[in-house]
Each structure stands twice: as structure tokens, then as C-alpha cells.
Amino acid sequence: MLIQEKIQAAKKLLREFDIDCWITFVRESQINGDPNLAFLTTADVTWHSAFIITPDSSYAVVGRYDKITVEDTGAYNEVIGFVEGFKNPFLKIMKQLNPKNIALNFSEGSEICDGITHGMYLTLSKTLAEISFDKRIISAEKIVSALRERKSSTEISHIKEAIRHTEEIFILVSHFIKPGISEKEIARFMKDEVKKRNLGFAWEETVCPAIFTGPETAEAHYAPTDKKVERGHILNMDFGVKFNGYCSDLQRTFYILKENEKKAPDDVMKGFNTIVEAVEKPKLAMKPDVLATKIDKISRDIVTRNGYEEFPHALGHQVGRFSHDGTVLLGPPWEKYLDKINLPLKENMVFTIEPRLPIAGHGIATIEEMVLITETGAEWLSHPQKELILIE
């Protein structure tokens, strides 16, 4: 069902962008596969394989033993299984189609669209040169970006289910956290729950969840340590699971009460409430055709206006089959983000919103939520954290 949805969507995108033909070209995909292959078939392929989509039709040229698997998707007009080599059946289809342009999965600006290796690009280019089609090659970035970013109903349902499990595990771990327990022990509790539910991890298990208690931590993208939870610590965690191939990515912040404390101190609450505002206000501005960088600026200005340094990363990224998945990025105009920040939001994109700030002597306050861009705005996919989670 998902592959049929995505191939039908690809055909519409080809019309939208006035592109005649999109080719995904792979070999031994288990070793070096294209990020978009999961939209085209249900399993890895072995030999040189070409998945050819046009506005009106779809073809696959694959090795003989991969043919039935691709046919079983029900998404292709014709699946050709070769024995000696892909070139002859591939060129026969291309001559029949005679496209004015041929989009391949390469991109300088988006890693999610840069699936074809340099060697495979050379192979395909030389093959197309035999029928003088090599000059028709263009980047498939527009098609691939839109196909990944504009989620189908099936994809959205999988993401929602991943979020549901993630939020449930956050609730469970909130009853497990206590002074004296280590980051590693907390992580083990959460990992055991993921495995009990037969889920996958949204990113590498070594750093999922990423847990940081108190000041002087690595802050992000680091494995849990033997550091123990202490009273007066802020504890934050970055965590996501994978359900049916689709990810969640959420962060939550906790405060460990000191003896005789009934609430968090004022400096902790100021920082936490600033983060809550820096999540909620940009969400209100998110809607189709707004430039991504404008959303980042709303949140960044709230943080700096309250006296904190700006967070050293983009406000949010897209989520899909990977925890970071999509070209458009909610970010500032920094070199590393290239032109991703100057692209518009579109309906059915799924984003995180994740500002952060340090609170001296306590740790890092951060919240990460997930939203869906709708026709008129944005809706929460997660249940946003509005209150600091207190641990006695």
C-alpha cells in the first residue's frame, strides 16, 4: 500500500515539476542503497537495478531473482528481470519513453536526495550516452524532496503510532528516575521497554535515548554515562522509536527536587517557561508557503530576548523514515544549512520544534515536539510538554 501511494505521488510530482522521467539506480542496496529505495520496493536488490517513473507509467529493470519481489508491490506497469545485464532492457525502455529530461538522485544541497553513488552515476551516464540521452540528465532533488516531505496518510499514521509509544515510555521512565540512579540505568530501562514492544530505535541505539543530568554534560548526541542523578539537577532526554519504518523524535525535561523543595527554583522555571514559549509561538506561525528560516527566528528571538544565548543548532528538522528526514529545515542563515532554510513549508510535512538553553548550575532545559503542516496551519502530533516534570 505504501509503495503504491508513493509511486502515485511521484507521478503527480513529475507533472508538477515538468519532469518526464525519474530514475533511481542502485546495486547491492543492502551495502550502499539509496535512501528512497523503500518507496519503490519492499526489499534490497542485488544487481544493477533501475526504477523508472514517468507521469503516466512505472517500470523496474532488476536482476531475475529480484523480479517477483518487485512485482508483488503491484506498483509497476512492467518489471523486467534480466540475467546477463541491465543495459539492453533498460535502453529499450528509455528509447520507447524518449524523455526530454531524466532526473537522477544527486544533490549538492540535500543529503536525502543524494542517493546515487559517483560510480553508479558514471555507469548510467555512459549507458545513456549510447543512445545520446546523457545530456538530458538533471537532478531529482525537487521530486525526491517533495516525495519524502509530503507524507501520505499511511506515513502519518505510522508516525503517530511511534509518537504514542514514545510518550508512553516517557511516562513510565518518569516513575523510574530518582536521585542516585545513573544515566545508563535510565537508558537501560527505556531500551528494555522499546524491545518489549517490538519497536525499533529512531537512531543508533548507543545514543537513543540520549540522557543528560545536571550541568557540565555533552549536551546532545552522546551516549548515556555513569553520571548519577542528583537533587537540584535538570535532566533532559532525547528519545524516539521506529514503528513500521517511521520515526518519532521527542525531548523532555525533568527537575530533581532538593530536600524540602516543593517546586523548582525561579531560575529553573524561567528557563523552562522560556522554552515552552519558544516551542509554542513558532508553531502558531507555521503554515504552507512560509519560509522555514522565519519560523526559526521567532523561537530564537524569544530565547535571546529572555537573556539566554541562542541555541547552537536549527530549531527543527523533518522526521520520516529517519529521525532527520527531508530537505527543508527550520534554521538560521548559517553556512552549514546551505539553502535548506530558505525553502517554504508545504502541507503534510512533519517537523520537530526543539529550542534549548542552559540554566547555570542545573543543566540544559529543552523540549522537542512534533507537528504536522496542514492546509491552513500546523497541528500537534505530540502532546506538548507544558509543565516541568518534577522528581521527588
C-alpha positions as CSV (number, residue, x, y, z in Angstrom):
1,M,0.0,0.0,0.0
2,L,2.7,2.5,1.0
3,I,4.8,1.9,-2.2
4,Q,1.7,2.3,-4.4
5,E,0.9,5.5,-2.6
6,K,4.4,6.9,-3.0
7,I,4.7,5.9,-6.7
8,Q,1.3,7.5,-7.5
9,A,2.5,10.6,-5.6
10,A,5.8,10.6,-7.6
11,K,3.8,10.6,-10.9
12,K,1.9,13.7,-9.8
13,L,5.2,15.4,-8.7
14,L,6.7,14.8,-12.1
15,R,3.8,16.6,-13.7
16,E,4.1,19.4,-11.1
17,F,7.8,19.9,-11.8
18,D,7.5,19.3,-15.6
19,I,9.9,16.3,-15.5
20,D,9.5,13.4,-17.9
21,C,11.4,10.7,-16.1
22,W,12.8,9.9,-12.7
23,I,15.3,7.0,-12.3
24,T,16.6,5.5,-9.1
25,F,19.6,3.4,-9.9
26,V,21.1,1.0,-7.3
27,R,23.1,-2.2,-6.8
28,E,23.8,-4.3,-3.8
29,S,21.5,-1.9,-1.9
30,Q,22.0,-3.6,1.4
31,I,25.5,-2.2,1.4
32,N,25.1,1.0,-0.5
33,G,21.4,1.7,-1.0
34,D,19.5,4.8,-2.0
35,P,17.5,6.5,0.9
36,N,14.5,6.4,-1.4
37,L,14.5,2.7,-2.3
38,A,12.0,2.0,0.4
39,F,9.4,4.0,-1.6
40,L,10.0,1.7,-4.6
41,T,10.3,-1.8,-3.4
42,T,10.0,-3.9,-0.2
43,A,13.4,-5.5,-0.1
44,D,17.0,-4.9,-1.1
45,V,18.1,-5.6,-4.7
46,T,21.4,-7.2,-5.8
47,W,22.4,-6.4,-9.3
48,H,22.3,-3.1,-11.2
49,S,18.6,-2.1,-10.9
50,A,16.7,0.8,-12.4
51,F,13.3,2.0,-11.1
52,I,11.9,4.3,-13.8
53,I,8.9,6.5,-13.1
54,T,7.1,8.8,-15.6
55,P,4.0,10.9,-15.2
56,D,1.9,8.0,-16.6
57,S,3.8,4.8,-16.0
58,S,6.4,2.9,-13.9
59,Y,9.0,0.3,-14.8
60,A,11.6,-1.7,-13.0
61,V,14.6,-3.4,-14.5
62,V,16.1,-5.7,-11.9
63,G,18.0,-9.0,-11.7
64,R,16.0,-12.1,-12.3
65,Y,15.8,-13.2,-8.7
66,D,14.6,-9.8,-7.5
67,K,11.8,-9.6,-10.1
68,I,8.9,-11.3,-8.2
69,T,9.5,-9.2,-5.0
70,V,9.2,-6.0,-7.1
71,E,6.1,-7.4,-9.0
72,D,4.4,-8.2,-5.7
73,T,4.2,-4.5,-4.9
74,G,1.6,-4.1,-7.6
75,A,3.0,-0.7,-8.4
76,Y,4.7,-1.2,-11.8
77,N,3.4,-1.5,-15.3
78,E,6.2,-3.8,-16.2
79,V,9.0,-5.5,-14.2
80,I,11.8,-6.9,-16.3
81,G,14.1,-9.5,-14.8
82,F,17.5,-9.7,-16.6
83,V,20.2,-12.4,-16.4
84,E,23.3,-11.2,-18.2
85,G,23.0,-7.4,-17.7
86,F,20.6,-4.5,-17.2
87,K,21.7,-2.4,-20.2
88,N,19.7,-3.8,-23.1
89,P,16.3,-4.0,-21.4
90,F,17.0,-0.6,-19.8
91,L,17.9,1.1,-23.1
92,K,14.9,-0.4,-24.8
93,I,12.5,1.2,-22.3
94,M,14.4,4.5,-22.4
95,K,14.2,4.7,-26.2
96,Q,10.5,3.9,-26.0
97,L,9.9,6.7,-23.5
98,N,12.2,9.2,-25.2
99,P,12.1,11.7,-22.2
100,K,13.2,15.2,-22.7
101,N,14.8,15.2,-19.2
102,I,15.9,12.4,-16.9
103,A,16.1,13.1,-13.2
104,L,18.7,11.2,-11.1
105,N,19.1,11.2,-7.3
106,F,22.0,13.5,-6.9
107,S,22.1,16.8,-5.0
108,E,24.7,19.2,-3.6
109,G,22.3,20.8,-1.1
110,S,20.3,17.9,0.3
111,E,21.7,14.6,1.7
112,I,18.3,12.9,1.5
113,C,18.3,13.4,-2.3
114,D,21.9,12.4,-2.9
115,G,21.5,8.6,-3.2
116,I,23.3,7.7,-6.3
117,T,27.0,7.0,-5.9
118,H,29.5,8.6,-8.2
119,G,30.4,5.3,-9.7
120,M,26.7,4.5,-10.4
121,Y,26.2,7.9,-11.9
122,L,29.1,7.3,-14.3
123,T,27.7,3.9,-15.2
124,L,24.3,5.3,-16.0
125,S,25.6,8.3,-17.8
126,K,27.8,6.2,-20.1
127,T,24.9,3.8,-20.7
128,L,22.6,6.7,-21.7
129,A,25.3,8.1,-23.9
130,E,24.9,5.1,-26.1
131,I,21.5,6.5,-27.2
132,S,22.6,10.1,-26.9
133,F,20.4,10.7,-23.8
134,D,23.2,11.5,-21.3
135,K,22.8,15.3,-21.8
136,R,19.2,15.0,-20.6
137,I,20.3,14.2,-17.1
138,I,19.2,16.6,-14.3
139,S,19.0,16.4,-10.5
140,A,15.9,14.8,-9.0
141,E,16.2,16.9,-5.9
142,K,12.8,18.6,-6.3
143,I,11.0,15.3,-6.8
144,V,12.8,13.4,-4.1
145,S,12.4,16.2,-1.6
146,A,8.7,16.5,-2.2
147,L,8.1,12.8,-2.2
148,R,9.8,12.4,1.2
149,E,8.4,15.5,2.7
150,R,4.8,15.4,1.8
151,K,3.6,12.5,3.9
152,S,0.9,10.1,2.8
153,S,-1.9,9.1,5.2
154,T,-0.2,5.8,5.8
155,E,3.1,7.5,6.7
156,I,1.3,9.9,9.1
157,S,-0.4,7.1,10.9
158,H,2.9,5.3,11.4
159,I,4.5,8.4,12.8
160,K,1.6,9.0,15.2
161,E,1.9,5.5,16.5
162,A,5.6,5.9,17.0
163,I,4.9,9.1,19.0
164,R,2.3,7.3,21.1
165,H,4.8,4.7,22.2
166,T,7.4,7.3,22.9
167,E,5.2,9.4,25.1
168,E,4.1,6.3,27.0
169,I,7.7,5.3,27.7
170,F,8.4,8.9,28.9
171,I,5.6,8.5,31.4
172,L,6.9,5.1,32.6
173,V,10.5,6.4,33.0
174,S,9.3,9.4,34.9
175,H,8.4,7.0,37.7
176,F,11.7,5.2,37.5
177,I,14.0,8.3,37.7
178,K,15.3,9.0,41.3
179,P,18.3,10.6,42.9
180,G,21.4,8.2,42.8
181,I,20.4,6.4,39.6
182,S,22.7,6.8,36.6
183,E,22.1,7.9,33.0
184,K,23.0,4.4,31.9
185,E,20.4,2.8,34.2
186,I,17.7,5.2,32.9
187,A,18.6,4.4,29.3
188,R,18.6,0.6,30.0
189,F,15.0,0.9,31.4
190,M,13.9,2.7,28.3
191,K,15.7,0.4,25.9
192,D,14.1,-2.6,27.6
193,E,10.7,-1.1,27.1
194,V,11.4,-0.5,23.4
195,K,12.3,-4.1,22.9
196,K,9.4,-5.3,24.9
197,R,7.1,-3.5,22.5
198,N,9.0,-4.9,19.4
199,L,9.8,-1.4,18.2
200,G,13.0,-0.1,16.6
201,F,15.1,2.8,17.7
202,A,14.8,6.1,15.8
203,W,18.5,6.4,15.5
204,E,21.6,4.5,16.7
205,E,20.8,2.6,19.9
206,T,24.0,3.6,21.5
207,V,22.7,7.2,21.8
208,C,19.0,6.5,21.8
209,P,17.9,7.6,24.3
210,A,20.4,10.4,24.9
211,I,20.2,11.4,28.6
212,F,21.9,14.3,30.3
213,T,21.6,15.1,34.0
214,G,22.9,18.2,35.6
215,P,25.5,20.8,34.4
216,E,28.7,20.0,32.5
217,T,27.4,17.4,30.1
218,A,28.0,16.7,26.4
219,E,24.5,18.4,26.0
220,A,23.5,16.3,22.9
221,H,24.3,13.4,20.6
222,Y,26.2,11.5,23.2
223,A,25.7,8.1,24.9
224,P,24.5,7.9,28.5
225,T,27.2,7.8,31.1
226,D,27.7,6.6,34.7
227,K,26.9,10.1,35.9
228,K,24.3,9.9,38.6
229,V,21.1,12.0,39.0
230,E,21.4,14.4,41.9
231,R,18.9,16.7,43.6
232,G,18.9,20.1,42.0
233,H,19.7,18.7,38.6
234,I,17.8,19.3,35.4
235,L,17.6,16.1,33.5
236,N,16.8,16.1,29.8
237,M,16.5,13.2,27.4
238,D,16.2,12.9,23.6
239,F,14.4,9.8,22.5
240,G,12.5,8.3,19.6
241,V,11.3,4.9,18.3
242,K,10.6,3.4,14.9
243,F,7.2,1.9,14.1
244,N,6.7,0.2,10.7
245,G,9.8,2.1,9.4
246,Y,8.7,5.5,10.7
247,C,10.2,7.6,13.5
248,S,9.4,9.8,16.4
249,D,11.8,12.3,17.9
250,L,10.9,14.0,21.2
251,Q,12.7,15.6,24.1
252,R,11.5,16.0,27.7
253,T,12.9,18.0,30.7
254,F,12.7,16.9,34.3
255,Y,13.8,18.6,37.6
256,I,15.0,16.7,40.6
257,L,13.7,18.4,43.7
258,K,16.1,19.2,46.5
259,E,15.2,18.1,50.1
260,N,12.2,20.2,51.3
261,E,11.7,21.7,47.9
262,K,8.1,21.6,46.7
263,K,8.7,23.3,43.3
264,A,11.6,24.2,41.1
265,P,13.6,27.4,41.8
266,D,12.8,30.6,40.0
267,D,15.8,30.4,37.6
268,V,14.8,26.9,36.5
269,M,11.2,27.9,36.0
270,K,12.2,31.0,34.0
271,G,14.3,28.9,31.7
272,F,11.8,26.2,31.3
273,N,8.9,28.6,30.6
274,T,11.0,30.4,28.0
275,I,11.4,27.1,26.2
276,V,7.7,26.4,26.4
277,E,7.1,29.8,24.7
278,A,9.9,29.2,22.2
279,V,8.1,26.0,21.1
280,E,4.5,27.3,21.1
281,K,5.0,30.6,19.3
282,P,6.7,29.3,16.2
283,K,4.1,26.5,15.9
284,L,1.4,29.2,15.6
285,A,3.2,30.7,12.6
286,M,3.8,27.5,10.7
287,K,1.7,27.1,7.5
288,P,2.2,26.3,3.9
289,D,4.5,28.7,1.9
290,V,6.1,30.4,4.9
291,L,9.9,30.3,4.6
292,A,11.5,27.9,7.1
293,T,14.0,30.4,8.4
294,K,11.2,32.8,9.6
295,I,10.0,30.1,11.9
296,D,13.4,29.6,13.4
297,K,13.8,33.3,14.0
298,I,10.6,33.5,16.1
299,S,11.9,31.0,18.6
300,R,15.5,32.2,18.5
301,D,14.3,35.8,19.3
302,I,12.3,34.6,22.3
303,V,15.3,32.8,23.8
304,T,17.7,35.8,23.4
305,R,15.1,38.3,24.5
306,N,14.9,36.5,27.8
307,G,18.6,36.8,28.3
308,Y,19.9,33.5,27.1
309,E,22.4,32.7,24.3
310,E,20.8,31.5,21.1
311,F,20.7,27.7,20.7
312,P,23.6,26.4,18.6
313,H,21.5,24.4,16.1
314,A,18.5,24.7,13.9
315,L,15.1,25.0,15.6
316,G,13.7,21.9,13.9
317,H,14.1,19.3,11.2
318,Q,11.7,17.0,9.4
319,V,11.0,13.4,10.5
320,G,10.0,10.4,8.5
321,R,11.8,7.1,7.8
322,F,14.8,8.7,9.5
323,S,14.8,11.0,12.6
324,H,16.3,13.7,10.3
325,D,14.5,13.3,7.0
326,G,13.8,16.0,4.5
327,T,15.4,19.0,2.8
328,V,13.5,21.9,4.3
329,L,15.0,22.9,7.7
330,L,13.8,25.4,10.3
331,G,17.2,27.1,10.8
332,P,19.2,30.3,10.9
333,P,21.3,31.6,7.9
334,W,24.4,29.6,8.8
335,E,26.8,28.1,6.3
336,K,26.2,24.5,7.3
337,Y,22.5,24.8,6.5
338,L,23.0,25.9,2.9
339,D,19.7,26.9,1.2
340,K,17.5,24.5,3.2
341,I,16.3,27.3,5.4
342,N,15.1,29.4,2.5
343,L,12.6,26.9,1.3
344,P,8.8,27.1,2.0
345,L,6.9,24.8,4.3
346,K,4.3,22.6,2.5
347,E,1.2,20.7,3.5
348,N,1.9,17.2,5.1
349,M,5.5,18.0,6.1
350,V,6.3,16.7,9.7
351,F,8.7,18.8,11.7
352,T,10.3,18.9,15.2
353,I,10.5,22.1,17.2
354,E,13.4,21.9,19.7
355,P,14.9,25.0,21.2
356,R,17.2,24.7,24.2
357,L,19.0,26.8,26.8
358,P,21.4,26.3,29.7
359,I,20.5,27.1,33.3
360,A,23.6,27.7,35.3
361,G,24.3,25.2,38.0
362,H,21.4,22.9,37.0
363,G,21.7,21.7,33.4
364,I,20.0,22.1,30.0
365,A,16.3,22.9,29.5
366,T,14.9,21.6,26.3
367,I,11.6,20.4,24.8
368,E,11.2,18.7,21.4
369,E,7.7,18.4,19.9
370,M,6.4,17.2,16.5
371,V,4.0,19.0,14.3
372,L,2.2,18.3,11.0
373,I,1.8,21.1,8.5
374,T,-1.9,21.3,7.4
375,E,-3.7,23.2,4.7
376,T,-4.1,26.2,6.9
377,G,-1.5,25.9,9.7
378,A,0.1,23.3,11.8
379,E,-1.3,20.7,14.3
380,W,0.5,19.0,17.2
381,L,1.3,15.3,16.6
382,S,2.8,15.0,20.1
383,H,1.3,16.2,23.3
384,P,3.4,19.3,24.1
385,Q,5.1,19.5,27.5
386,K,3.7,22.5,29.3
387,E,4.8,21.7,32.8
388,L,8.2,20.8,34.2
389,I,8.2,17.2,35.3
390,L,9.2,17.1,39.0
391,I,11.1,14.2,40.5
392,E,11.0,13.9,44.3
